[in-house]
Amino acid sequence: MKLLAFLKQWTLLVALAVGSIVYLLFSEIPFLKPIGTFAGPKLVELLPVVIFIMLYMTFCKIDMHNFKPRTWHFALQIVRTTLSALVVLVIMHLTSPDAKIVWEGIFIIVICPTAAAAAVVTEKLGGSIATMTVYMIIANCFTVVIIPLFFPMVERAANVSFMTAFLLVLDRVVKVLILPLILGLLTQRFLPKVTALVKRLPNAPFYLWSFNLSIIMGLSMQTMLHSPLSGTVLALMLFLPLVVCIILFTIGKAVGGIWGYEARIDGGQALGQKNNVVGIWLMLHFLNPVCVIAPCAYVVWQNIINAVQLWYKDKHGYLKW
């Protein structure tokens, strides 16, 4: 029973550990390598499917009375855009290749939109699913504008057109956000028995996210272990994302907190919980692929922070930070 209680309380950390251990087992032990080579890509293909199911179940419980834009939604977009611009200014004045690698890693973390799973974690922390969902839609709209604006300033070869960014974001938003939202609302309206069943499984979306997190952690381990970086640069790329993570969560909570306790929870997750899968993809395709280790490290740090927040909320019934 103690083990079960531990697993429930620290689910996110367990997911990180499982993802790391499973990857190491199936990539380093010779007789397991063929299984890992076959199963790895299949698990990665499952990521959007699991996210879809997870969000569908979450949106079956959404309160449409709160489904409207808030002032803090736009305040955080201004913060995110301003922080991205400041990092770009730093990068443009750098002459050291190593320093540029480090700052590009920070840049992709800051500019990334909010993770789809943020709504699930926000609900567990006592925030609003509806408010967070509206924020994610707004954040992705801003992403369409700021990616083609800032990317060429960071990497001259990164000629990302508005249409490229628009289609990229549209594809991901429609598949993993809009469609499950529409299905969830239709289920509420026309299939009340299904809605009641979903509500009897309140933790299912969270455990689905934990399953996905194990897969993402495996991908992150693969990237970090095969990184060509070493020494001080590698250390900075691994540990600076923790500093950035704390700063983003703190700013998000401070801005959201102006509008109350619930908005403080929402704001922290909105600015701090990043869609690192998108960040990794953008880095590999448009920026310096070497810097991809930064969003991979951020995966670990943001989920450690989320795990501590969930533990504190479970123990004290509220979030102090």
N, C-alpha and C positions, 0 to 999 in steps of 0.2 A: 504493500500500500504506500509506503514511503517513497518507493521508486516511482510509482505512478503519479504521486503528488508532485514529485520533483520534475518529472517529464511534462506535466501540465503547466507547472509554474515557469519552467525555463524552456518552453517549446522551441522558441527561435534559436536559442543557443544550441540546443540539441540538433536542430536542423542544420545549423552551420557545421557542427562537428560531424554529423552523419555524412553530409555532402563531401567534406574533406577526406574523411576516412575511406569512404567508398571509392572516391576517385583514386586515392593512393593505392588501394588494394588492386583495383582493376587496371591500373596503368603501370604498376611496378612489379607485380607478381607474374612471371612468365605465362603460366598456364591459365591465368585469368584475363590476360591481355586481349585475346580474341573476343571474349564475351564483352569486355569493355568497349572494344572497337565497334562491335555491332550494336550494343545497347545504348551507348552514349548518344549518338545522333538521334536515335528514336526517342530518348528521354527529352532531348532538346526540342524536338518537334511537338512534344506534349505540352510545353510551356504555355503557348497561347490558348490551348484547349482548356487547361486547368484554370487559367486566369478567367476565361470566359465563364466557366461554370461557377467559379468562386464569386465573380461579380454579379452573375445572374441571381445567385442565392442571396447575396447582400442586397441587391436592388429590389428583391421581393419584399423587403422590410422597410423600404424607403418611405419617408414621410414627405409627401408632395407639398405640404404647407411650408416647408423650409426650403423648397427647391427654387431658390431665387438668388440673384447676385447680391453680394454684400460689399460694403465699402472696403473691407480689409482684403477682399479678393484682388482688387485693383492696386491697393497699397503694396501688397506683396509682389505683384508683377513689376511695379516701379522699383522695388528693392532688388528683385532678381535681375532686372535689366541693368540697373545702376551698378550692381556688384560685377556683372559680366563685363560691362564697359570699363570698369576700373582695372579688372584683370587684363583685359585687352590692351589698355594703355601701358601697363607694366610690361607685357610681352613685347610690344612694339619698340620699347626702349632698351631691351636686353641685348647684350652682345655675346654672352656666354651660352653656348649650345646646351650645356647641362642645365643651366638655370631656365632656359626656354622649355626644355622637356618637362621640368617640374611644374612650371606655371601653366603650360598647356593642359597638364593633368588636372590642375585646380580649375582651370577654365571650363573644361567639359563637365566637371561636377556641378559647378555653379549654374551653368546655362541649361542643364538637363531639366525637363519637365517633371512633375510629380509622378511617382509610381502609381500604377493602377491599384496596387494592394493597399495604398494609403487609406482608402475608405474602410477597408476591413480592420486595419490596426486602429484607426481613429475611433471606430465603433467600440472596440474593446477598451479603449482608454476613456470612453465617456463622451466622445465628440459626436458630431452630426454627419451621418452618411450623405444626406441630401446636400448639405452645404459643401462638403468636400467634393462631391461629384460635380457640382457647378464650378467649383474652383478648378478642377482638373480640366474641364472643357475650356475655360477661359485661359488657363496656363498653356494648353496646346495651341490655342489660337495665337497667343503671343510668340510661341516657339516658331511658328511659321514665318514671323517677321524678323525675329532677332537672329535666327541661324544664318540666313543669307546675308544679313547685315554685318555680323561679326566674324564669321568663319574666314572670309578672304583677308581680314586684317590680321588674323592669327597665322594662317598659312596662305601664302599668295597663290599657291596652286589649288586651293580649296574654292573653286568657282561653283558655289552652290546657288543655283537660281531660286527665285521665289517659288516657281512652279515645282521644282524638285523637292524643296522643303515642304510645300503644301501637300503634294501627293504622298510624301513619306508620312507626314503627320496624319493626314486624312485616313490613309490605309490602316494605320495602327489604332487611331481613335475610333473609327467605325467598327473595327473588328473586336476590340477589347473593351470598349466603353459604351458606345452608342447602342449597338445591337443588344448586349445584355441588359442595358437600361430599358430599352423599349420592351423587350421580352418580360422583364421583371414587372414593369408597370401593367402590361397586358395580363400577366398572370394574376396580379392583385385584383384587376378589374373583373376578369372573366373566369378565373379558376381559384376561387377562395379556398377550396380544400387543399390544393397544391400549396398555396401560400401558407395555410395553417401548418402543413407538414414541414415546410422549410423553416418556419418559425420555431418548430419543436427541435430543430437542429441548429441552435444559435452559434455553436462553435465550429460548425463544419467549414465555413469559408476560411476561418483562421487556420485550420489544420491543412486545408488545401493549399493555402499560401505557404505553409511550412514545408509541404512536399515540394513545391516549386522552388523554395529557397534552397533546399538541398541540391537541386539540379543546378541552380545558378551558382551556388558555392563550388560545385564541382568544376564548372566552367571557369570560375575565377581562379581556382587552384591551378588549373591547367595553364592559364595565362601567366600567373605569377611565377610558377616554377620554370616556365620556358622563356621568361623575360631575358633579353640580352643585357639589361641594366645590372649594375653591381655597385658595391661600395656606398658612398654617401648619397648618390642619386637614388639608388634603390631604396635606401632607408627613408629618405624624404618622401618618395612616392608611396611608401607604405604607411607612414605615420602622419604626414601632413593632412591626408584626408580625414583623420580623426579630429584635428584642429578645425578644419573647414566644417565638418559635420556638427561639432558642438556650436560653432558660430552660427550656422544656418538654423539649427533648431532654436537657439537662443533668440535670434532676431525674429524668427517666425512667431515664437511665443510672445515676445515683447510687443510686436505689432498687433497680433491677434488679441492680446490681453487688453488692449485699449477698449475693445468691444465686449469684454466679459470673459468669464472662466471657460465656457465652451469654445468660444472663438480662439482662446489661447491654446487649447488643445489642438484645434483644427489648424491654426496658423503654424504651430510647430511642425506638425506632420506635413503640411502643405509645402513648406520651404525646405524642410530637412530630409524627408523621405523621397529619394530620387529614383527615377526610372533608369537604373544603371545599365540595363540591357540595351536601351536606346543609346545611352552614352557610349557604351562599348562599340556598338555598330557605327555610330557617327565617327568615332575616333579611328576605327579601322578603315573607313571608306573615304574620309575627307581630311583628317588631320594626321598627325604623326602617330603611326600605329604603336610605336614604342611606349607612348604615354598611356596606353590602355590599362596599365597596371593601377593607375590612380582610381578610376571608377570601380575596378575590381576590389581594391582595398576598401573603398567606401561602402561596398555591399556589406562587408564584415562589420565595420564600425556603426553604420546606421542601425543594423539589426541588433547589435549589442546594446545600443542606447534604447531601442524599442523594447528589448527584453527587460532592461532595468526599469523602464517606465511601467511596463505591465506588472512587474513584481511589486513595485511601489504602490500602484493603483490597487492591486489585489490585497495588499497588506493594510493599507491605510484608508482605502476608499476614495482617495482623491490624488491629484498630482500636485506636488508642491512646486515643481520646476516646470 
